[in-house]
Amino acid sequence: MNLNLFKQIKFLTAFGTALTLSMTVYIMPAVYAVDHHSMTIAEESVEIDYGNKITISLTVEPGIDSVESVRALFKPRGGSTVWSYSYPEFSTNTMDISLKVEIPTGPGSYYPPGTEFDLEIELIDVEGNIYRARSNKSIQYLDPSKNWKDAKGEGFSILYYGVQTSRVENLVTQVNARIPTIKKVVGVNNTPEFKAVVFPSVQEATPSFPPISKTATDQLFFAGFAQPQYRLFVQGQMNTLTFIHELTHLYVHEAVSSSLTARMPSWLDEGLAVFLETGKSEPSNQRLRSSVRPDELLLLRNMNTIPGRREDVFIFYPQAGAFVGYLVEKYGADTMARYLAGINNGESAIENFKEIYGSSIYEIENDWRSTFNATPITIPSPTSEPSRTTKHSMQSTPVPLVDYKVNTEKTSGATPYTPKVSSTTTVKNSTDDMATRSSSRQLVPTITIGLTIIMALGVFAFRYKNHKRNF
């Protein structure tokens, strides 16, 4: 009799465990596949406190009279941006709900001018039902005190103010003529539309540039930067070469953006931008010959990142442009496009180079150096560098996403070059957690009750078994 009772208790324990697991499996899909109800945004207005925040005032009509919580989700448009969210305060009036959503744009939450945002509002009622609405209003971050105008080119648009329309039209014509060459060299045809935000001067643009160190500000003069994750760039003057340079960075990013492990050396990224300003290597060659001695040329292996010393930066940009120009002019634009495609597939920039060009990068570097009567470099022995760049190394040496242009003068008094220095702006970390909290509230108590039953039965069985032993 007692033995049978103990077996029954063990059976009940097993049954309770199975019941809890089955209820968990039954509830879990609802967390990820809950139905959503639509609602209407009746009114919406946008107010921009430039340099601090964007405030969106909304009135939504969910068709309900009781709301438990409201969540606002926003995401800057681009190729690699993520959702952020907040829980704004709200008020109810009959069947309407009024709320204000703030998108911070000040220190610690930098967004470049011209950034456009998508906005969604999510409501949860007291019964756990979810209602969603997406804003159809254009939310574009620009200084409202300026009289912004726009112009269109082939695959790009320009937002500008304080510049004569004729100058903008002339720039568009010149840039349009350069687009086919850029596409051929980089190896991309279909790209999303890019955006340029152009200020009348560097001084007026500087407050809109991303935060940088005081040392960099003191030593370098920034004229523009590109942010491929938003598919736009900002520059501080209506200059055609600067425009093409920054636009090229966006094209290059699209060419290698498919790979999670692609690692673009800076000499290649900046070299393409410098070379494609004109599509010729001669301007860079002339700058090197007029202001850099052959023994001052940098080693390509030291140009995977942009140097920190001012005098090296002065050499870096024309040398990168000259070397990339040498590759394109001697081996063809199609070869460069295949080289970038290999990097996009995750291939090592060094090993992929030998596969595409038929010689090691160091051998071709010596060929190029000979055109400047520079001493040949010692070709290093093969290293253990993997054929594919790992994700870890990609994170430790990221591709510069924010590019700046600077004016600098070498102490020798040579003709100054306008190089660029890169930095990286990190997009605000967030999560697109669209799982419903109503379903989660059902899941937690279910598991808790089930585990409580199992523990109670287990304790009872243990005590009963010990009680039997005592007798």
N, C-alpha and C positions, 0 to 999 in steps of 0.2 A: 504493500500500500504506500509506504513512504517512498520507496524507490520509484513507483509510478508517478507519485506527485512530483518528485525531483525531475523526472523526464518531461513532465508537463511544463514545469517551470522553464527548463532549457528550451522546449519547443516555443513557449511564449516569447522568450528572449530572442530567439532566431526570427520568429514572426515579426516582432517589433522592429528588429533591424531591417528586415526586408521591406516592411511597410514604410519606414523612414526613407530608405533609399528610393523606393518607387515614387513616393511623394516628391522627393527632391528632383528626380528625373522628370516628373510631370510638370513641376513648377519651373525648372531651369530654363526651358525654351522660351518661356514668356518674358524672361529678362532681356532676351536678345531679339525677340520677334513680336513684341507687343504692337497692337494696332494703334495708330495715331489718328486723331481727328483734326480736320482742317479748321482754321478760323480766319477772320478777315481783319486786315489792318485798315482801319477807317481813316485815320489821320497820321501824318508823319512829317516831321520837320527836323532839319539838321542845323546845328550851330557849331562853328569851329572856333575854338580858342587856340589859335595857331601856336604851336610849341608846347602846348599843355594837354589839350584833350579835345575830343569830338563828342558832342552831346546830341543824342537822337531822342526826340520826344515822340511818343507813339500813343495812339488810342486803338485798342484792339477789341474786336467783337467776337468772343468765343461762343456766345449764346448760352452762357451759364451764369448763375448768380453767386457761386461760391468757389473761391480759388484758394488753394493751399500754398502754392509756391509759383514763382515766375523765374525762368532762367533765360538769359540773353546770350546767344552764341554769335561770335563774329570772327571773320577770317579775311586777311588781306589777300587779294587776288594775285595769282602768280603760279609758278611752276612747282614750288616746293614749300608752300606755306601750310600752316596748321590752324585749327580752330582754337579759340580761347573762349572762356565763358565767365559770366558773373551773375550774381543774383540781385538785380536792381529792386529798389523799393517801388511799390505800386499802390494804387488806390482804386477802389471799385465804385461804380455809379450805375445802379440798376444792372444792365447787362453789358456795360462797357468797363474796360479796365485801362487806366492811364498809367504810364510808366516812363522813366527816363533812363536811357542806356548811355553809359560813358565809356569811350574807348581812350585810354591814356596814350598820349603821344609825347610826353615830356621825358625828362631824364630817366633812364632805365627802361623806357618803353618807346624807343625811337622808331619812327616810320618815316621814310623819305617822302617829300612832297610828290603828289601825283598818285600815291597809293590809293587804290579803290578797295572798299570793304564789302563783303557779303554779310548780311545780318539775318538771324533767325530768332524768333521768340517762341519759347516753350512754356506752356501752362500746365499745371497739374491740379485737378480738382480734388475735393475731399474723398472721392471714391477711387482715386488713383488713375482716372482717365487722363490721357495726355492730348493736348491741343497744340498744333504748330502752325506757324505762318512765317513766310520768308518775305523780306522787304524787297520791293521792286524799285525802290528809289535809289538813284545814284548817290553813293556816299564816297566822295573823292576828297582826299586830304590836300587842301591848298590854302594858302594865305588869303582870306577873304578880303583883305584890304587892297589887294592888287587887281588890276583890270586884266585878267587872263584872257588870252586869245589862243586859237588852235589852228594848226595846219596839218595837212596830210602828205605823206610821202608813200613810197612803195614798200609797204610792210611796216611802216612806223608812223607815229603821230607826234606832234610837237605841241607842248603847252608853253607859252611865253608871254612876257609883258615887257614894256619899255624898250622894245626893239622895232625898228621900222619893218613894215610888212614886206617891202621889196628885198630887204636883206634876208628875211626868212625864206622867201620864195627862191632867191638865188641859192641859198644853202640847200634847199630841198632838191633843186635841179642837179646840183653837184653830187649830192649824196646818192640820188637815184641812179646816177651814172656809175657809181662805185659798187652798187648792190650786186650785180651779176658776178663781178670778180670776187667779192667776199664770199658769196655762196659757193662758187666753184672751188676756191681754195679750202674753205672750211668743210665743204661736202654736205651741205644741207640745202634743201629746196623749200620744203613746207615748214614754216615757222609761225608761231603765234605773233600777233601784232605787238611790236615793241613801242615804248613810250619814252620821249625825251622831255625833260622839264628844264627850260633854259631861262636863266636870269640875265639881266642886262649887264651885270658885272660880278666879279668874284666877291667883292665886298658885300654885295646884297645877297649873294648865294651862301656865304659862309655860315650864317645862323641856321641854315637848313641842312648843312652837312652833318654827318654823324659825329658823335663825340669822339675826340681823339686826344692823345696825350699832349700836355703842354710842350714837351720837348719837340714832338713832331710839328706842332703848330709854330714854334719859334724857328725851326730850321727849314721848314718847307712851306711852299706857297701853293695851296690847293686850288685847282681850277675846275674840278669835276670828279665824279665817282660813278661807278656802275654797280647796280645791285641786281644780278640776274635772277635771284629768287622772286623778285617782284616784276621782272621783265621790264625794267626801266632804268634810266640813268639821269643824273642831274649834272648840269655844268653851269659855270658862272659867266659864260660869255658866248656870243654867237660866233663861234669859230668852227670852220668846216673840218679841219684836221682833228680837232678835239672831238667833234661830233662823231666822225667816222671811227676814231679810236675807241670811244666808249661803245658805240654800236657794235663794233667787231667783237668786243668782249661778250655781248649778249648772244651773238651768233655762235661764238666758240663754246659758250656754256651749253647752248642747245645741242651742239654736235657731240658733247661728251656727257650729257645729263642722264642718259639711260642707265649708265653703270653706277652701282653703289660703291664700287671700289676704284673707280677711275682716279688717277692721280696726275694732275696736269702740272708739269714743272713750270716755274714762273718764266724762264727764258722763252718757252714756247707760247704761253698765254700772252705775255707782254710783247714778245717778238712778232706774233701775228698782228696784234693791234697796231704796233708801230709800222710794220711793213705795209699793211693794207691801208694806212692813211693815204698813201699815194699809189700803192701797187708796184713800187720800185724800191730796190735796195740802195740805189745810189745816194739818196739824201742821208741815210744812216752812214754809208761808207764815207761820205765827205765829212761828216761831223767827226767820225773817228780819226780820219787822217789829219784833220785840222787841229784837233785838240787832245788826242790821246797818243802817247808813244806806243810802239809795238810791244814793249816789255810791260806796259800797263794793262794790256788786255786781260780780262778776267778768264779764269778757267771755267768751262761750261759746267763742270761737275760742281762748281761753287755757285751756280746760278739757278739752282732748283728753287730757291727762295730769293726774294728781293733783299739785297744787302741793306744793312742798317747805317753804314757810314755814308755821309753826304758825297764824298768824292767817288765812292764806288757806285752810288746811285747814278751819278753823272755819266759814268761809263756804261752801266748796265743796260739802259734803255736803247741807245743807238747800237750797242753791240748785239743785243737780242734781235733788234730789227734787221741788222745787217746779216746775221747768221740765218735767220728764218728766210730772209729774202734770197740768200744764196741757195738754200734748199729748194725754194719754189722755182727760182729762175733756172737752176741747173737740172733739177729732176722732174719738174712739172707740178702744176697745181693738183692734178689727180693723185699724184704720189703723196702729197701732203694730206689730202682728204682721206686716203687709205690709212695713213699713219694715225690720224685722229680717230678714225673708225676703230682701229685696233685698241687704242686707249679706252674708247667708249666700251669696248668689249671686256675691259678689265686687264688688258695686257700691260706689262711693264713698259715704261717709256723707253728704257734702254734696250731691252731685248726685242721689243717690237720695232725699234728703229733699225736694227741690223736686218731683221726679216724683210722690212719694206724697202730699205735703201741699199741692201746688199753689202754694206760695210758697217763696221762698228761706228758708233757716234763719235768716238775719239779719233778714228782715222779720218772721218770727214771733217771733224773740227780742225785737224792739222792741215787738211787741204785748204780750208777757209783761211786759216791763220797765215798760210804761205802767201796769200794775196796781199797781206799787210806786212810781209817780210818779218813776221814774228817767229820766234824760236819755237820749233815743234814741241809739243808737250810729250811727256813720257806716258805711253799708253798703259793704263793700269791692268793688272792681271784680272782674269774673270773673278767676279765676286759671287757670293752666295745669294745675291738678290733674287727673290722668287720671280717666276715669270708672270705671276699675277699679284697685284698689290693687295694686301689683306685689308680688311675693314679697319683693323686697329691702326695700321699705318696711315690710312686715309684720315682717321680722326686726329692723329698726332701731327700730321702735316697737311692741313686742309687747303683746298684751292682757295686763293683769295677771292672773295666775292664783292668787296668794296674797293674800287680802284680810284685813285686820286691822281690828278695831274699837277705837276709843280714846275715852277720856274726857278732855276738855280744858276749861279755863275761859278765857274771854276776859278780858283785863285790865280791861275796862270793868265787870266784875262781873255781866254778863248771865247769864241761865240757860244753863248749858253744854249743848252738843249732843254727841251721841256719834257722831263721824264715823268713817271707816275710811280706812286707808292701805294701799296695795297694794305688793306686792313680787312678785318672780318667783322661783320655785324651779325649777331646771333638773333634769330627770330625768337620772340617770346615763347618759352616752352608752355605747352598746354596739351589737352587731350580732347579728342572728339568722342567723349564718352556719352553715347546716345542711349545707353541702357536705361531703362525706366526705374525710377525709385519706387514706384508703386508695386511693381512685381518683386523688387528686392525686399520690400516690407513684408510681403507674403512669404517669401522664401525663408527669411531669418527665423520667424516664430515657428514655422513648420519644422525646421531642423532642430530648434531648441527643444520643442515638445517631444519630438521623436527620441532625441538623445537622452532626455530626462527619463522617459519610459524605460529605455534600454538599461540605463544605469540603475534605476530602481529595481528592475527585475534581476539584474546581475547581483546587486547587494543582497536581495532577499534570498537568492539561490545560494550565495556564499554562506550566509548566516545559517540557513537551513541545513546545509551540508555539515558545517561545523557542529551544529546542534546534534546531528545524528551521531557524530563521532564520540561525543561526550556520553552517549548512552550505549 
